[in-house]
Amino acid sequence: MRRYGTTFEQLEQLLVEQGGRCAICHKRWQRCKAAKRARDEGLFLHYLCVDHDHDRNVVRGLLCNNCNTAIGLFEEDLDRFESAVTYLRTHRDRPTPLVSPSESSLA
């Protein structure tokens, strides 16, 4: 935890403030039997990642592995995220697919 300038107690408080959920998708974190051992060993709770700003090295929140990975894959680029949202909304609202599976030349 020292890596981000925070204590285990501060991260535990953040988990409480987030309602025990990922800050993005809101999936609930489930306490596991290993949590006490993890705390005793100075490790953070399993299944939630400490998300931090790489430039300022400060904690932003706690995320599930999938959301944390997505942010990393998008390289924290807000324009890329916005393009992805636009793309998904465009295709969600499209009444029919551009190419039906039966017409696909890939089959």
N, C-alpha and C positions, 0 to 999 in steps of 0.2 A: 504494500500500500504506500510505502514511502516514496515509491517511484512517482506517484501522482501528488504527493504532498498531503495525503489524507490518511486518516486512521481507519481501522476496521469499524470502530463505533460510528464514524461519520458516514461510511458507506452503508452500514446497517440502518442509520437514520434515513438516508436517501431511499433505501428500499421501503421503509415505512411510508415516507412521503409519496412514493410512487404507488402505494397501495399493494405492494408485493408483486408488481407487474412490470413487464418490459415497457419502457417509456414510449415505444413506437407502436407495437402491435397489441399491447396490453395483455399478452398471455401471462397467466399467473405463474409465479415461481413456486415450486414445490420444495419444501424443506426435506432434505434427505437425511438418512441416519449418519452420513459422514459429515454433516454440517458442523457438529460440535468438534470433531477431530480437525476439520479444516480450520475452524477458528483457533483451536489450540495451536495449530501449526502456522498460524499467521496467513492462511490462505483465505480467499473470499469464497462466498457461497457458490456452489455449483449451479450451472445452467443460466446464470446471468453474467454478462461481461461488463467490465468497467469501461464505458465509452469515454474517451477523452479527446480533447482538441490537441492535435499533434503539434501545432504551431506554438500554442501557449502552455501546453502540458498541464491542462486543468481538466478535472472530471466534469463531464456534461450530464451523465446519467447512467443508468443501468439498463442494458439491452439483452435480449435473448441472443443466442448465437447467430440465428438467421439474420436478424436485423443488423447486428454488429458487422457481420460478413458483408451484407448488402452495402452498408456505408463504405466499407473498405474497398469493395469492388468498384464503386462509383467514385472512389478517390476523393470523397467529401466534396464533390463538384456539384454545387446547387443547380447549375444550368443543365447538367446531365440528368439530375433527378427530375427537374421540371420537364425535360424532353421525354423522359420515360413515362411520367404521369400523363402528359399530353397524348403520347402514343397509345397507352393503355385505354385512356378514355375514348379516343377516336375509334379504336377497334371494339370496345365494349358497346358503343352506341351504333356501330355499323349493323344494319338489319340482316345482311347475308354475307357470308365469306366471299372474298374476291375470287377464290378458286375452290370449287367443291372437291372433296376427296376423290370422287369418281373421275373428275376431269384432270386431276393432277398427273403430270408426266413423270413424277417421281415414283409412282407406284409400280 
